Amino acid sequence: MESFLQVLYDYVQERQIADYLETWEYRRITYDLEGDWTAFRSTLTAEQDRRLEALLTRERDAGELEEMAVFCSGLSIGVDLGRL
């Protein structure tokens, strides 16, 4: 069952997410974000940059687990509703 969920999750990530993010709000929030990160990181020392990268990696990993949990919860709700 877990591999089935992973396949569905990967499909959603590759084929579905972009459609839902094609909004004005998302574009407004992400506009120039990469440039702002580059400018910010240029002010850090090498040690600060390494520490920041380690924290961001941990945060990204936690976010991916949270996304998977939300996806699995939504899928479970959908299956339950389909049984009604």
N, CA, C and O of each residue as an XYZ file, in Angstrom:
336
protein
N       0.817     -1.195      0.000
C       0.000      0.000      0.000
C       0.860      1.257      0.000
O       0.515      2.254     -0.634
N       1.976      1.204      0.712
C       2.834      2.378      0.802
C       3.429      2.746     -0.559
O       3.536      3.929     -0.882
N       3.816      1.752     -1.359
C       4.376      2.052     -2.681
C       3.295      2.642     -3.589
O       3.584      3.509     -4.414
N       2.054      2.178     -3.442
C       0.938      2.733     -4.206
C       0.752      4.212     -3.862
O       0.579      5.045     -4.752
N       0.789      4.532     -2.570
C       0.666      5.929     -2.145
C       1.808      6.771     -2.691
O       1.602      7.917     -3.092
N       3.004      6.210     -2.709
C       4.162      6.950     -3.225
C       4.009      7.237     -4.715
O       4.340      8.329     -5.178
N       3.514      6.266     -5.459
C       3.300      6.463     -6.900
C       2.254      7.550     -7.127
O       2.447      8.425     -7.972
N       1.161      7.506     -6.392
C       0.138      8.541     -6.511
C       0.688      9.916     -6.128
O       0.431     10.911     -6.806
N       1.436      9.955     -5.049
C       2.017     11.218     -4.582
C       2.973     11.785     -5.636
O       2.931     12.978     -5.935
N       3.824     10.939     -6.192
C       4.755     11.390     -7.229
C       4.002     11.917     -8.448
O       4.388     12.929     -9.033
N       2.926     11.227     -8.828
C       2.120     11.673     -9.962
C       1.548     13.070     -9.700
O       1.615     13.950    -10.558
N       0.993     13.256     -8.517
C       0.417     14.555     -8.164
C       1.498     15.631     -8.192
O       1.269     16.726     -8.706
N       2.662     15.331     -7.648
C       3.754     16.306     -7.636
C       4.173     16.694     -9.054
O       4.431     17.866     -9.332
N       4.240     15.714     -9.941
C       4.716     15.957    -11.301
C       3.654     16.550    -12.216
O       3.980     17.349    -13.094
N       2.388     16.176    -12.030
C       1.361     16.518    -13.014
C       0.276     17.469    -12.527
O      -0.381     18.108    -13.349
N       0.070     17.580    -11.244
C      -1.092     18.301    -10.755
C      -0.771     19.601    -10.016
O      -1.494     20.587    -10.162
N       0.287     19.611     -9.239
C       0.584     20.752     -8.367
C       0.711     22.063     -9.141
O       0.164     23.083     -8.723
N       1.419     22.043    -10.251
C       1.655     23.278    -11.012
C       0.348     23.963    -11.394
O       0.258     25.190    -11.354
N      -0.659     23.188    -11.761
C      -1.946     23.779    -12.127
C      -2.571     24.546    -10.965
O      -3.177     25.599    -11.164
N      -2.423     24.023     -9.769
C      -3.003     24.680     -8.601
C      -2.193     25.899     -8.156
O      -2.698     26.761     -7.437
N      -0.945     25.960     -8.586
C      -0.102     27.096     -8.195
C      -0.099     28.213     -9.237
O       0.590     29.218     -9.062
N      -0.843     28.051    -10.293
C      -0.930     29.097    -11.311
C      -1.931     30.162    -10.866
O      -2.978     30.359    -11.482
N      -1.575     30.837     -9.781
C      -2.450     31.881     -9.249
C      -1.667     33.174     -9.079
O      -0.440     33.177     -8.985
N      -2.408     34.259     -9.043
C      -1.784     35.554     -8.833
C      -1.108     35.601     -7.469
O      -0.007     36.136     -7.339
N      -1.756     35.047     -6.457
C      -1.208     35.081     -5.106
C       0.140     34.362     -5.037
O       1.084     34.875     -4.436
N       0.234     33.184     -5.643
C       1.488     32.429     -5.630
C       2.584     33.189     -6.383
O       3.723     33.268     -5.922
N       2.237     33.734     -7.522
C       3.228     34.507     -8.296
C       3.717     35.722     -7.518
O       4.904     36.048     -7.546
N       2.795     36.392     -6.821
C       3.169     37.574     -6.038
C       4.151     37.205     -4.935
O       5.131     37.913     -4.704
N       3.885     36.096     -4.255
C       4.728     35.672     -3.143
C       6.110     35.234     -3.625
O       7.113     35.521     -2.972
N       6.165     34.546     -4.753
C       7.436     33.976     -5.209
C       8.225     34.883     -6.149
O       9.367     34.571     -6.488
N       7.642     35.991     -6.571
C       8.323     36.902     -7.478
C       9.635     37.387     -6.854
O       9.639     37.896     -5.733
N      10.714     37.233     -7.559
C      12.058     37.658     -7.134
C      12.580     36.943     -5.892
O      13.569     37.383     -5.306
N      11.949     35.871     -5.485
C      12.372     35.162     -4.279
C      13.795     34.633     -4.401
O      14.586     34.763     -3.467
N      14.124     34.043     -5.536
C      15.470     33.496     -5.709
C      16.532     34.601     -5.653
O      17.584     34.423     -5.040
N      16.258     35.714     -6.278
C      17.188     36.842     -6.232
C      17.360     37.390     -4.827
O      18.463     37.766     -4.431
N      16.271     37.434     -4.077
C      16.343     37.906     -2.695
C      17.181     36.951     -1.835
O      17.959     37.394     -0.990
N      17.019     35.638     -2.054
C      17.836     34.661     -1.321
C      19.315     34.828     -1.680
O      20.178     34.787     -0.803
N      19.599     35.012     -2.946
C      20.990     35.185     -3.380
C      21.594     36.423     -2.737
O      22.725     36.381     -2.252
N      20.860     37.511     -2.727
C      21.352     38.748     -2.107
C      21.577     38.548     -0.609
O      22.587     38.997     -0.068
N      20.655     37.887      0.049
C      20.796     37.645      1.482
C      22.006     36.763      1.776
O      22.805     37.065      2.663
N      22.134     35.676      1.026
C      23.232     34.740      1.288
C      24.597     35.365      1.007
O      25.600     34.941      1.582
N      24.645     36.347      0.149
C      25.926     37.000     -0.134
C      26.437     37.788      1.066
O      27.609     38.164      1.108
N      25.570     38.039      2.035
C      25.983     38.782      3.232
C      26.480     37.859      4.343
O      26.971     38.336      5.366
N      26.358     36.538      4.154
C      26.727     35.581      5.191
C      28.179     35.136      5.058
O      28.748     35.120      3.967
N      28.759     34.778      6.193
C      30.070     34.143      6.166
C      29.886     32.699      5.690
O      28.760     32.208      5.612
N      30.981     32.028      5.377
C      30.906     30.639      4.923
C      30.269     29.746      5.987
O      29.454     28.880      5.668
N      30.639     29.956      7.238
C      30.083     29.157      8.332
C      28.583     29.415      8.483
O      27.803     28.477      8.648
N      28.185     30.671      8.428
C      26.767     30.998      8.526
C      25.993     30.379      7.364
O      24.881     29.887      7.552
N      26.569     30.402      6.178
C      25.916     29.821      5.010
C      25.750     28.311      5.172
O      24.708     27.764      4.811
N      26.764     27.630      5.710
C      26.656     26.181      5.949
C      25.569     25.874      6.970
O      24.789     24.938      6.790
N      25.517     26.653      8.029
C      24.501     26.434      9.060
C      23.100     26.693      8.510
O      22.163     25.945      8.790
N      22.972     27.754      7.730
C      21.687     28.067      7.116
C      21.259     26.937      6.183
O      20.100     26.522      6.205
N      22.176     26.441      5.370
C      21.852     25.355      4.442
C      21.410     24.100      5.193
O      20.478     23.419      4.767
N      22.073     23.793      6.305
C      21.687     22.632      7.107
C      20.272     22.804      7.672
O      19.478     21.863      7.661
N      19.965     23.992      8.158
C      18.620     24.256      8.682
C      17.570     24.191      7.578
O      16.497     23.619      7.768
N      17.880     24.774      6.432
C      16.938     24.741      5.319
C      16.697     23.317      4.822
O      15.582     22.976      4.429
N      17.732     22.496      4.841
C      17.586     21.101      4.434
C      16.663     20.366      5.387
O      15.769     19.638      4.957
N      16.876     20.556      6.682
C      15.997     19.928      7.676
C      14.560     20.403      7.509
O      13.623     19.608      7.584
N      14.391     21.706      7.282
C      13.068     22.266      7.105
C      12.400     21.702      5.845
O      11.209     21.391      5.857
N      13.165     21.573      4.769
C      12.655     20.996      3.525
C      12.231     19.548      3.733
O      11.171     19.132      3.266
N      13.063     18.781      4.438
C      12.737     17.377      4.714
C      11.449     17.260      5.536
O      10.595     16.421      5.249
N      11.320     18.106      6.554
C      10.103     18.095      7.374
C       8.900     18.498      6.526
O       7.822     17.918      6.658
N       9.080     19.477      5.668
C       7.994     19.921      4.797
C       7.529     18.824      3.854
O       6.331     18.680      3.607
N       8.468     18.055      3.328
C       8.106     16.953      2.439
C       7.301     15.892      3.181
O       6.341     15.347      2.637
N       7.686     15.596      4.420
C       6.922     14.638      5.220
C       5.524     15.175      5.527
O       4.548     14.426      5.511
N       5.437     16.469      5.804
C       4.142     17.082      6.073
C       3.261     17.056      4.825
O       2.065     16.779      4.917
N       3.847     17.346      3.653
C       3.091     17.292      2.407
C       2.551     15.890      2.148
O       1.404     15.725      1.731
N       3.378     14.888      2.397
C       2.956     13.507      2.190
C       1.816     13.166      3.153
O       0.862     12.492      2.764
N       1.904     13.620      4.395
C       0.836     13.363      5.370
C      -0.465     14.028      4.933
O      -1.531     13.422      5.044
N      -0.396     15.251      4.443
C      -1.593     15.947      3.969
C      -2.179     15.209      2.768
O      -3.391     15.011      2.686
N      -1.316     14.806      1.841
C      -1.782     14.062      0.672
C      -2.478     12.775      1.089
O      -3.576     12.485      0.613
N      -1.856     12.003      1.970
C      -2.442     10.735      2.415
C      -3.764     10.965      3.140
O      -4.709     10.193      2.976
N      -3.829     12.018      3.936
C      -5.076     12.347      4.637
C      -6.173     12.708      3.644
O      -7.307     12.245      3.766
N      -5.832     13.532      2.664
C      -6.815     13.914      1.652
C      -7.292     12.725      0.845
O      -8.482     12.599      0.558
N      -6.367     11.855      0.480
C      -6.731     10.657     -0.269
C      -7.646      9.760      0.564
O      -8.617      9.204      0.051
N      -7.334      9.626      1.836
C      -8.154      8.818      2.737
C      -9.568      9.379      2.842
O     -10.544      8.629      2.816
N      -9.670     10.692      2.960
C     -10.992     11.334      3.010
C     -11.739     11.094      1.713
O     -12.932     10.793      1.727
N     -11.041     11.226      0.588
C     -11.672     10.989     -0.705
C     -12.191      9.574     -0.849
O     -13.287      9.359     -1.366
N     -11.413      8.615     -0.395
C     -11.839      7.208     -0.453
C     -13.059      7.010      0.436
O     -14.026      6.366      0.028
N     -13.022      7.554      1.636
C     -14.167      7.427      2.550
C     -15.427      8.072      1.953
O     -16.516      7.505      2.044
N     -15.280      9.248      1.349
C     -16.421      9.905      0.732
C     -16.946      9.114     -0.449
O     -18.151      9.090     -0.701
N     -16.044      8.465     -1.176
C     -16.447      7.633     -2.301
C     -17.277      6.436     -1.893
O     -18.030      5.891     -2.700
N     -17.145      6.031     -0.665
C     -17.898      4.876     -0.160
C     -19.321      5.249      0.247
O     -20.166      4.373      0.432
N     -19.587      6.548      0.387
C     -20.922      6.983      0.828
C     -21.985      6.736     -0.216
O     -23.155      7.048      0.008
